[in-house]
Amino acid sequence: MQRFRSLGYLKFDSTRLDHNGRFLHIFTLSAQTLPARFRQGDFPKLVPHGMADIQGGFPVIMAEYEMEVGEVGLLSRSGRLRCNKELFYSLEEDMDDWNLEKMDHAATALFSDEKYCHVRHLLTGNALHTQPVSSFDWVKRWLARDDQEMNPAQQQALMLPFQYQTGLIQGPPGTGKTHLLGWIIISLILEAHNAGRPLLIGVSALTHQAIDTVLKKVLLLADQYLPEIFPGQFVNVGKTGPLKPTRQPLAKKRNAPGAGLPRLWNMSRMPVILRPGPG
């Protein structure tokens, strides 16, 4: 399995409700289960062992994946999921183009409506409106000064928003896109704070869980690399949600550096905003 991910020898254990009231099917890992590069939010297929056509399995969403705990939590993508506790299951790469209709609709709207011209320019490589030189100079100094544990390709990608007003970053699973996105958000906040410039960042994704993953990465990176230095606060708003601050707000005193500046909000079923400014 060099080309495709696979996670085998799973046993169905139980079903419970997740924090959104959906049926979450819990599978336990066995001693024969080997690690795989699946992550929360992936869309694999659940296949009973012995099934000849692995693409004929049941489409699911990997809602939870805890190798240390030995559990996988799955949500159905198509109707009710019936599992047998006597069988072994595997999670296989979904090769179906399940998003074709959505992509076709998006492409039709994109190239038929003039209000999306900026996106068309981005996809055709013509959206090269540059950022101020001072921003690019700042990020080069920051990358040279601090250790972010990014490889050369990630560092080059991180500089894109400091060079151009639009950019695309693509990479297969396991190449560090979430790690990179976390550092991009942090670096944009640090640069704006250093320049005394207002900043508004919106984070959007296919699922709320994907947004939570990005924001948790920002929190973890700030905790690990910028303790008591990052000029912001992490706030979780809503009844429930997987993003929770691991400590008290970073800026504790009103007159401390960064007090009242950027706050990272996670709002259940609402857009997630990073907004520097008073209070």
C-alpha positions in Angstrom: 0.0 0.0 0.0 2.5 2.6 -1.1 0.1 4.8 -3.0 -3.1 4.5 -0.9 -3.8 4.7 2.9 -5.3 1.8 4.7 -6.1 1.1 8.3 -7.0 -2.5 9.1 -8.1 -5.0 11.8 -10.7 -2.7 13.3 -13.4 -4.1 15.6 -16.8 -2.4 16.0 -17.3 -1.5 19.7 -20.3 0.8 20.2 -22.4 3.8 19.0 -22.8 7.1 20.8 -23.9 10.6 20.0 -21.3 13.2 19.3 -21.5 16.9 20.4 -23.7 17.7 17.4 -26.2 14.9 18.1 -25.0 12.6 15.3 -24.4 8.9 15.6 -20.7 8.2 16.1 -19.6 4.6 15.6 -16.6 3.6 17.7 -14.1 1.1 16.4 -11.2 -0.3 18.5 -7.7 -1.0 17.1 -6.3 -4.5 17.5 -2.7 -5.6 18.0 -2.5 -6.2 14.2 -3.5 -2.6 13.4 -0.6 -0.6 11.9 -0.5 3.2 11.9 -1.8 5.0 8.8 -1.8 8.6 7.6 -5.5 9.0 8.1 -6.5 12.1 10.0 -9.7 13.6 11.6 -11.9 14.9 8.8 -10.8 12.4 6.1 -13.4 10.7 4.0 -12.4 6.9 3.7 -14.5 3.8 3.1 -15.3 1.3 5.8 -14.8 -2.2 4.4 -15.4 -5.7 6.0 -12.3 -7.9 5.8 -12.7 -10.4 3.0 -14.7 -8.1 0.7 -13.2 -8.4 -2.8 -14.1 -4.9 -3.9 -12.7 -2.5 -1.3 -14.3 0.5 -3.2 -17.7 -1.1 -2.5 -17.4 -0.3 1.2 -19.5 2.2 3.2 -18.5 5.9 2.8 -17.7 7.4 6.2 -16.1 10.4 7.8 -13.2 9.9 10.3 -14.5 12.1 13.1 -12.0 10.8 15.7 -8.6 9.0 15.4 -6.7 8.3 18.6 -3.9 5.8 18.0 -2.7 6.2 21.6 -6.2 5.5 23.0 -6.8 2.7 20.4 -10.1 4.1 19.0 -11.5 5.4 15.8 -14.8 7.3 15.6 -16.7 7.2 12.3 -19.7 9.2 11.0 -21.8 7.8 8.1 -21.8 9.8 4.9 -24.7 7.8 3.4 -27.6 6.6 5.5 -27.5 4.3 8.5 -24.3 2.4 9.3 -24.8 -1.2 10.4 -21.8 -3.0 11.9 -21.1 -6.5 13.1 -19.1 -6.9 16.3 -17.9 -10.3 15.0 -16.1 -9.0 11.9 -12.9 -7.2 11.3 -13.1 -4.0 9.3 -10.6 -1.8 7.5 -10.6 1.9 6.4 -9.6 2.3 2.8 -8.9 5.3 0.5 -12.0 6.4 -1.2 -11.3 6.6 -4.9 -14.8 7.7 -5.9 -15.2 11.2 -7.2 -17.9 11.9 -4.7 -17.5 15.7 -5.1 -17.8 15.8 -8.9 -21.3 17.5 -8.9 -20.3 20.1 -6.4 -17.1 20.9 -8.3 -19.0 21.1 -11.6 -21.4 23.5 -10.1 -18.6 25.6 -8.6 -16.7 25.7 -11.9 -19.9 26.7 -13.9 -20.6 29.6 -11.4 -17.0 30.6 -11.4 -16.6 31.1 -15.1 -20.1 32.5 -15.8 -20.3 35.2 -13.1 -18.1 38.3 -13.3 -18.1 38.8 -9.5 -15.7 35.8 -9.3 -13.1 37.3 -11.6 -10.5 37.5 -8.9 -10.8 33.7 -8.3 -10.5 33.1 -12.0 -7.3 35.2 -12.1 -5.9 33.2 -9.2 -6.5 29.9 -10.9 -5.0 31.1 -14.2 -2.0 32.6 -12.5 -2.8 36.2 -13.2 -3.6 37.3 -9.7 -0.2 38.6 -8.8 -1.1 41.7 -6.9 1.8 42.2 -4.6 2.0 43.0 -0.9 4.2 45.9 0.5 7.9 45.1 0.4 8.1 45.8 4.2 5.9 42.7 4.9 8.1 40.4 2.8 11.2 41.8 4.5 9.7 41.2 7.9 8.8 37.5 7.2 12.3 36.8 5.8 13.9 38.2 9.0 11.4 36.3 11.2 12.1 33.0 9.4 15.8 33.5 9.7 15.6 34.5 13.4 13.1 32.0 14.9 12.9 28.2 14.7 9.5 27.0 13.4 10.6 23.5 12.4 9.5 24.0 8.8 11.2 22.5 5.7 12.3 24.7 2.8 9.2 24.1 0.8 7.0 25.0 3.8 9.0 28.2 4.4 8.6 29.2 0.8 4.8 28.6 1.0 4.6 30.6 4.2 6.1 33.6 2.5 3.3 33.7 -0.2 0.8 35.8 1.8 3.6 38.3 2.5 4.4 38.6 -1.3 1.0 38.3 -3.0 -2.6 39.1 -2.1 -3.8 35.7 -3.2 -2.1 32.3 -3.3 -2.7 28.5 -3.6 -1.0 25.8 -1.6 -1.5 22.2 -2.5 -0.1 19.0 -1.0 -1.1 15.3 -0.5 -2.0 14.0 3.0 0.8 14.0 5.6 2.9 16.8 4.0 2.3 19.3 6.8 -0.4 21.6 5.3 -2.1 22.1 8.7 1.2 22.8 10.4 2.0 25.3 7.7 -1.4 27.0 7.9 -1.0 27.4 11.7 2.3 29.1 11.2 0.8 31.4 8.4 -1.9 32.6 10.8 0.5 33.2 13.6 3.0 35.0 11.4 0.3 37.2 9.9 -0.8 38.2 13.4 2.8 38.8 14.6 3.6 41.0 11.5 0.4 43.1 11.9 1.0 43.5 15.6 4.6 44.6 15.0 3.4 47.1 12.4 0.5 48.3 14.5 -1.9 47.5 11.7 -5.5 46.1 12.1 -6.0 42.6 10.8 -9.0 40.4 10.1 -8.6 36.7 9.3 -11.5 34.3 8.3 -10.9 30.6 8.4 -13.2 28.5 6.2 -13.3 24.8 5.4 -15.6 22.0 4.2 -16.4 20.9 7.8 -16.4 22.6 11.2 -14.0 19.9 12.4 -11.4 20.9 9.8 -11.7 24.5 11.1 -11.2 23.3 14.7 -8.1 21.3 13.6 -6.5 24.4 12.1 -7.3 26.5 15.2 -6.0 23.8 17.6 -2.8 23.8 15.6 -2.4 27.6 16.1 -3.0 27.2 19.8 -0.5 24.3 20.1 2.2 26.1 18.1 1.7 29.3 20.1 2.0 27.3 23.3 5.1 25.4 22.2 7.1 28.1 20.5 5.8 31.4 21.8 4.9 30.9 25.4 3.9 34.2 27.1 5.0 36.1 24.0 2.2 35.6 21.4 0.2 38.8 21.4 -3.3 37.4 21.7 -5.8 35.3 23.6 -7.6 32.0 22.8 -11.4 32.0 23.4 -13.8 29.2 22.9 -17.4 30.4 22.4 -20.4 27.9 22.4 -22.0 25.2 24.4 -19.6 22.5 23.2 -16.7 22.2 20.9 -13.3 20.4 20.6 -11.2 23.6 20.8 -10.4 24.5 24.4 -7.7 26.7 25.7 -4.9 24.8 27.5 -4.1 27.7 29.8 -5.2 31.2 30.8 -5.3 34.0 28.3 -1.7 34.9 27.2 -2.1 38.6 27.8 -3.1 38.7 31.5 -2.5 42.3 32.3 -4.1 45.2 30.6 -0.8 47.0 30.1 1.2 43.9 29.2 2.6 43.6 25.7 -0.3 42.3 23.5 -3.0 42.9 26.0 -6.4 43.2 24.3 -4.9 42.5 20.9 -5.7 39.5 18.7 -8.1 36.9 20.0 -8.6 33.5 18.5 -12.3 32.7 18.7 -14.0 29.3 18.0 -17.7 29.8 17.7 -19.9 26.7 17.4 -21.7 26.8 14.0 -20.4 30.3 13.3 -17.5 31.7 11.3 -14.2 31.7 13.1 -12.5 35.0 13.2 -9.1 36.3 14.2 -9.5 40.0 15.0 -6.8 42.2 16.5 -8.0 45.4 18.1 -8.9 47.0 21.4 -10.5 45.0 24.2 
